[in-house]
Amino acid sequence: MEERLLTLVVLPYSKAQILKARLEENEIECYLEDINLMEGAATSVKVKIMEKDVREAFPVLEKLLGKKPIAAKKKVEKKDDHILVPVDFSTASAKSCKMAFNIASHLGTKLVFMHCYINPIVHSVPYGDVYMYDSTLLARMDEAEKNANEDFQKFTTKLVNDIGKEKWDAVETDFIIKSGYADEDILAYAEDNNSRLIVMGTGDETANVIGSITADIIYNAKVPVLVVPEKMPEKELSEFNRVLYATNFDEKDFLVIEKLVGLLKPFEAKVFCVHVGKTKQSDWDTAKLEGMKEVLNENYQSKDFDCRLISGDDILEALDSFIEKENIDIISLTTHKRNMISRLFNPSVARKMVFHTQTPLLIFHA
């Protein structure tokens, strides 16, 4: 039977060269094929291997792009400064890409767009022998890869037209298209390559309950995650100037706020540090908030902080009311321990998050 070449992954040229060298070190034949995902962009490369080498090639690819860790890994050294943007071609994804582009242009960072598609060979019979002789699976794999590349090309072409070619060319971009599980691959790449930020979209098809892939990334990412709702009104990044940081007076608050200030550095944004207490306010909560205010004003003298204690037995209703009253543009939370995020995304209360359908969420892992 004649051997066929299969596309393992689409990578930026530099990463494709590294992968080719590593595959050949493992005695795996590898061929590179240039493709143009969009006019004027840096060349992307299809990395192709023989079908018989699929099982041996995937571990090499995972080692390069990252593999979701089972145990905690040591902190990796800082690599190229970039924002990671998962792409699924949805309306929400397009909106998140535009927001990520605006952030990258202000921060002077690179954008890495990543799309993961289901590989019928790997996901139907992983690492088995039968796939080599199943022409139906091979045809489905070719079709899946072809569709992924065509959809990506259409998506990015429209994105560039919406943003404007001159603006687009001012930001460095990379494109990665691979088969796999989106949540695992996004988390692995972000951790192994020390992404500065993950920006991703989410729709509201399930009555305001956040999508499973987005939720998994929020809970497990070691880097900040910005979730952009599909129904968020489109506006310039300079208009996002009122940020809410919801605090439970956690010991990690100041570490998170330091990261938040770093992302907000190019913007004149006012930060509201808000704690929701019971209707009958605690003197201890008031004292902690005053202490927090003093530390922030001392550490960030040029930043505008407004510390508030608001009352309400229902945290969601209290926050929703505050967000509407103060015209909050971005909500920021931390995933540390059983903090506020676990209360907000509990399935039993998620439907009440009216603000979630229109206000971006910036999530930190502390």
Summary of the structure (lengths in Angstrom):
residues: 366
radius of gyration: 22.4
end to end distance: 54.0
largest distance: 78.7
contacts: 1156
relative contact order: 0.12
helix: 45%
strand: 22%
